């Protein structure tokens, strides 16, 4: 018997679209970037994992050129004609769907219509890549229902990444999709953004739990600030190459290049570059600590990472800083840092498993007192990547 949640999703699909025909169930997880925020476009290493929550899609092929999508969370149905895919201001959640279809058609893939039921259990605005999860899941469903076989994880990641930036968002990262497609249960994924090399690092939490706290602060200025940071780094790299022509990315530099950085860049550019270099080095050290199961040393790197994002990259917020400070004030918490683009969203931390209930209650009260906002806590585990789920049809 299939799990109850799967049964519920498949049953709802048939209620909407009818019982006839083969239906398939797909899942794409969300992701957590443990370390390496904002250094993918600087040629750095990123340490991340997929999580057990994500996007579910039930799909059934049609014999025409129409794509029907029913979204559970929106209680709304949208239809798209494959011969007329255009971006519109009212698209909202359908943007990623259109992006996938547009990209596949642009690549000359022969696709037909499909009926889709969309269900997700990822909290929004928590820095868990909910839109990337949706995009990846729909890509997987569309490829499978049209018998298009693409097994290479990196190719799937690149297809999804292109799809999201077509209509939805230019601030997304290819690393989102590396995590979503290539992750393995009980492992962290190390991605080298220069070479596209992917490594899987076994990670034993032992008596600790991985938690993500939603600040419930919407990232209203994140888009513009993301573009500003990226532009600052591009400009800084041009200046640095004048003194060191053989570098291709900021993360080709090390802490030994301080004099070059100070002599070439404005104070603001120096802060951005130093953060990127230090964060790249932190990722490398984090891998060493994980391999030796030194959770406290790893936790200290998390906190250093947050401090760098706050003071050097300047993408934190008052709400995120409060959560980090309150987490670190509890003796059973090990490290804390903001995740995602910043200016809102989520915070990552490790806690003692047996203290989860006390942690949730204490943090909720402390955060509410200072911000008048709720702090939602999610206990998560590293998950396998996107996949087809076998169901009894």
C-alpha positions in Angstrom: 0.0 0.0 0.0 1.3 3.5 -0.9 1.8 6.0 1.9 -1.3 8.0 2.9 0.0 11.3 1.5 0.7 9.8 -1.9 -2.7 8.2 -1.9 -4.4 11.5 -1.1 -2.6 13.3 -3.9 -3.3 10.7 -6.5 -7.0 10.5 -5.4 -7.3 14.3 -5.7 -5.8 14.2 -9.2 -8.4 11.7 -10.3 -11.2 13.7 -8.7 -10.3 16.6 -10.9 -9.3 15.0 -14.1 -11.1 11.6 -14.1 -10.0 8.1 -13.4 -9.0 6.9 -16.9 -5.4 6.7 -18.1 -2.0 6.2 -16.5 -1.0 8.7 -13.8 2.5 9.1 -12.5 3.7 10.7 -9.2 6.8 12.8 -9.0 8.7 14.5 -6.2 11.4 17.2 -6.0 12.8 18.2 -2.7 13.6 21.6 -1.3 17.2 22.4 -0.4 19.3 24.0 2.3 22.6 25.7 1.6 24.6 24.9 4.7 27.5 27.0 3.6 28.5 28.9 0.5 25.7 31.5 0.2 26.4 34.1 -2.6 29.6 32.6 -3.8 28.3 30.4 -6.6 28.7 33.4 -9.0 32.1 34.1 -7.5 33.5 30.7 -8.4 33.2 29.1 -4.9 32.3 25.8 -3.4 28.8 25.3 -2.0 27.8 22.8 0.7 24.1 21.9 0.6 21.5 19.2 0.9 18.0 18.3 -0.3 15.4 18.0 2.4 12.4 15.7 2.9 9.8 18.3 2.2 9.2 19.5 -1.4 6.9 19.5 -4.4 4.7 16.6 -5.5 3.1 16.4 -9.0 0.7 13.9 -10.4 0.8 13.9 -14.2 -1.0 12.3 -17.0 -0.3 12.8 -20.7 -2.9 14.3 -23.0 -3.3 13.8 -26.7 -3.4 17.5 -27.5 -1.3 20.7 -27.0 -2.9 21.8 -23.8 -1.3 21.8 -20.3 -3.7 21.9 -17.4 -2.3 22.7 -13.9 -4.3 22.5 -10.7 -2.4 24.0 -7.7 -3.6 22.6 -4.3 -2.3 25.6 -2.3 -3.9 28.1 -4.6 -7.1 26.1 -5.1 -6.8 27.3 -8.7 -6.6 25.8 -12.2 -4.6 27.3 -15.0 -4.3 26.2 -18.7 -1.4 26.8 -21.1 -1.3 26.2 -24.8 2.0 24.9 -26.0 1.8 26.9 -29.2 1.3 30.2 -27.2 3.7 30.5 -24.2 4.2 34.0 -23.2 5.1 35.7 -19.9 2.4 37.7 -18.2 2.3 39.9 -15.1 -0.6 37.9 -13.7 1.3 34.6 -14.0 2.4 34.3 -10.3 2.9 30.6 -9.5 2.5 29.5 -13.1 5.8 31.2 -14.2 8.0 28.2 -13.5 5.6 25.9 -15.4 5.8 28.2 -18.4 9.5 28.4 -18.1 10.0 24.7 -18.3 7.7 24.3 -21.3 9.3 27.2 -23.1 12.8 25.8 -22.5 12.0 22.3 -23.7 10.3 23.7 -26.9 13.3 26.0 -27.4 15.5 22.9 -27.3 13.3 21.2 -29.9 11.9 18.5 -27.6 8.7 17.0 -28.9 6.2 17.4 -26.0 2.5 17.2 -25.9 -0.2 18.3 -23.4 -0.4 17.0 -19.8 -2.8 17.2 -16.9 -1.1 18.2 -13.6 -2.0 18.2 -10.0 0.4 20.2 -7.9 0.9 19.8 -4.1 3.7 21.1 -2.0 4.7 20.9 1.7 7.6 23.4 1.6 7.0 26.6 3.6 7.3 29.7 1.4 9.8 32.5 2.2 11.9 30.2 4.3 14.9 30.0 2.0 14.3 26.3 1.1 14.0 26.9 -2.7 10.3 26.3 -3.1 10.2 27.8 -6.6 13.2 25.7 -7.7 11.5 22.6 -6.3 8.4 23.3 -8.3 10.4 23.9 -11.5 12.4 20.7 -11.1 9.4 18.6 -10.3 7.5 19.9 -13.3 10.5 19.3 -15.6 10.8 15.7 -14.4 7.1 15.1 -14.9 7.1 16.6 -18.4 10.1 14.6 -19.5 8.8 11.4 -18.2 5.2 11.7 -19.6 6.8 12.5 -23.0 9.3 9.6 -22.8 12.3 11.9 -23.0 15.2 10.3 -21.2 17.7 12.6 -19.6 19.6 10.9 -16.8 22.6 13.2 -16.3 21.9 15.2 -13.1 24.0 18.2 -14.2 22.0 18.4 -17.5 18.7 18.2 -15.6 20.0 20.9 -13.2 21.0 23.2 -16.1 17.6 22.7 -17.9 15.7 23.6 -14.7 17.9 26.6 -14.0 17.4 27.9 -17.5 13.7 27.3 -17.2 13.4 29.3 -14.0 15.3 32.3 -15.3 13.2 32.3 -18.5 10.1 33.7 -16.8 10.4 33.5 -13.1 13.5 34.7 -11.4 17.1 35.7 -12.3 18.3 35.6 -8.7 18.1 31.8 -8.5 21.3 29.7 -8.4 22.3 26.6 -10.3 23.3 25.1 -7.0 19.6 24.9 -6.0 19.1 22.4 -8.8 22.4 20.6 -8.1 21.0 19.9 -4.6 17.5 19.1 -5.8 18.6 16.5 -8.5 21.9 15.2 -7.2 21.5 14.9 -3.4 21.6 11.7 -1.5 20.0 10.7 1.8 22.3 11.1 4.8 24.8 13.0 2.7 25.7 16.6 2.0 26.4 17.7 -1.5 29.6 19.7 -2.3 29.4 21.5 -5.6 32.4 23.3 -7.3 30.8 26.1 -9.3 34.0 26.4 -11.5 34.4 22.8 -12.5 30.8 21.6 -11.9 32.2 18.7 -9.9 29.8 17.1 -7.5 30.8 15.2 -4.3 28.7 13.5 -1.8 29.9 13.8 1.9 28.4 11.3 4.4 26.9 13.2 7.3 26.0 11.6 10.6 23.9 13.9 12.8 24.2 11.5 15.7 22.3 13.2 18.6 21.8 16.4 16.8 18.9 17.7 14.7 19.1 20.1 11.7 16.5 22.9 12.1 15.4 25.8 9.9 13.6 28.7 11.5 11.3 30.9 9.3 11.7 34.6 10.3 8.4 35.4 8.6 10.0 38.5 7.3 9.3 38.8 3.5 12.4 39.5 1.4 10.9 42.6 -0.3 14.2 44.2 -1.2 16.2 41.0 -1.9 15.9 41.1 -5.7 17.5 44.5 -6.1 20.1 43.9 -3.4 21.1 40.5 -5.0 21.7 42.3 -8.3 23.7 45.0 -6.6 26.0 42.4 -4.8 26.5 40.6 -8.1 27.4 43.8 -9.9 29.8 44.8 -7.2 31.6 41.5 -7.5 31.8 41.7 -11.3 33.3 45.2 -11.0 35.7 44.1 -8.3 36.9 41.1 -10.4 37.7 43.4 -13.4 39.9 45.6 -11.1 41.6 42.6 -9.5 42.4 41.1 -12.9 44.5 44.2 -13.7 46.8 43.2 -10.9 46.5 39.4 -11.3 45.5 38.6 -14.9 45.4 34.8 -14.4 42.3 34.8 -12.1 38.9 34.0 -13.5 36.8 34.3 -10.3 37.1 36.0 -7.0 37.4 32.7 -5.2 40.6 32.0 -7.2 42.1 34.4 -4.6 43.0 33.6 -1.0 43.6 35.5 2.2 47.2 35.9 1.0 46.0 38.4 -1.6 45.0 41.1 1.0 47.4 43.7 -0.3 46.1 43.4 -3.9 42.5 43.6 -2.6 43.2 46.7 -0.5 45.1 48.5 -3.2 42.6 47.8 -6.0 39.1 48.1 -4.5 36.8 50.5 -2.8 36.0 49.7 0.9 32.6 48.3 -0.1 34.1 46.1 -2.8 36.8 44.9 -0.3 34.1 43.7 2.1 32.3 41.7 -0.7 35.5 40.1 -1.9 36.9 39.2 1.5 33.6 37.6 2.4 33.6 35.5 -0.7 37.2 34.3 -0.1 36.6 33.6 3.5 33.4 31.7 2.9 35.0 29.5 0.2 37.7 28.6 2.8 35.0 27.9 5.4 33.3 25.5 3.1 36.6 23.6 2.6 37.1 23.5 6.4 33.5 22.4 6.9 34.1 19.3 4.8 37.1 18.4 6.9 35.1 18.8 10.1 32.2 16.7 8.8 34.5 13.9 7.8 35.9 13.9 11.3 32.4 14.3 12.9 33.5 17.5 14.7 30.0 19.0 15.0 31.1 21.8 17.4 33.8 22.9 15.0 31.4 22.8 12.1 28.9 24.8 14.2 31.5 27.5 14.8 31.9 27.9 11.1 28.1 28.3 10.7 28.2 31.3 13.0 31.3 32.7 11.3 29.4 32.4 8.0 26.5 34.4 9.4 28.8 37.1 10.7 30.3 37.4 7.3 27.0 37.6 5.6 25.9 40.2 8.1 28.9 42.5 8.3 30.8 42.0 5.0 28.2 41.0 2.5 25.5 42.9 4.3 22.5 40.8 3.4 21.1 39.9 6.8 18.3 41.7 8.6 17.4 42.6 12.1 15.0 39.6 12.3 17.6 37.1 11.1 20.2 38.5 13.5 17.8 38.2 16.4 17.1 34.6 15.7 20.8 33.8 15.4 21.5 35.6 18.7 18.7 33.8 20.5 19.8 30.4 19.1 23.4 30.9 20.3 22.2 31.9 23.8 20.8 28.4 24.3 23.4 25.9 25.6 22.1 23.0 23.5 22.3 24.9 20.2 25.4 24.5 18.0 25.9 27.3 15.5 23.3 29.4 13.6 23.3 31.3 10.3 21.0 32.9 7.8 20.3 30.9 4.7 19.2 32.0 1.2 19.5 35.5 -0.3 19.0 37.3 2.9 16.9 40.3 4.1 14.4 37.8 5.5 13.7 34.2 5.0 15.3 31.4 7.2 18.0 30.6 9.7 19.8 27.2 9.9 21.0 25.7 13.2 21.9 22.4 14.9 20.3 21.5 18.2 20.3 18.5 20.6 17.5 16.2 19.5 16.0 15.8 23.0 15.8 19.6 23.4 13.6 20.2 20.3 10.4 21.0 22.2 12.1 23.4 24.6 14.0 25.1 21.7 10.8 25.7 19.7 9.0 27.2 22.7 11.9 29.4 24.0 12.7 30.7 20.5 9.1 31.5 19.7 8.6 33.5 22.9 11.9 35.4 22.6 11.5 36.2 18.9 7.8 37.3 19.4 8.8 39.6 22.3 11.4 41.5 20.1 9.7 41.5 16.7 6.0 40.8 17.2 6.4 38.1 14.5 6.0 34.3 14.8 9.0 32.0 14.4 8.1 28.8 12.6 10.6 25.9 13.3 11.1 22.9 10.9 13.2 19.9 11.9 14.6 18.5 8.6 16.7 15.7 7.3 18.9 15.4 4.2 17.0 13.7 1.5 17.5 11.9 -1.9 17.1 14.1 -4.9 14.1 14.4 -7.4 12.5 11.2 -8.4 9.5 9.3 -9.7 7.5 7.7 -6.9 6.0 4.3 -7.7 2.3 4.1 -7.1 -0.4 1.4 -7.7 -2.3 2.7 -10.6 
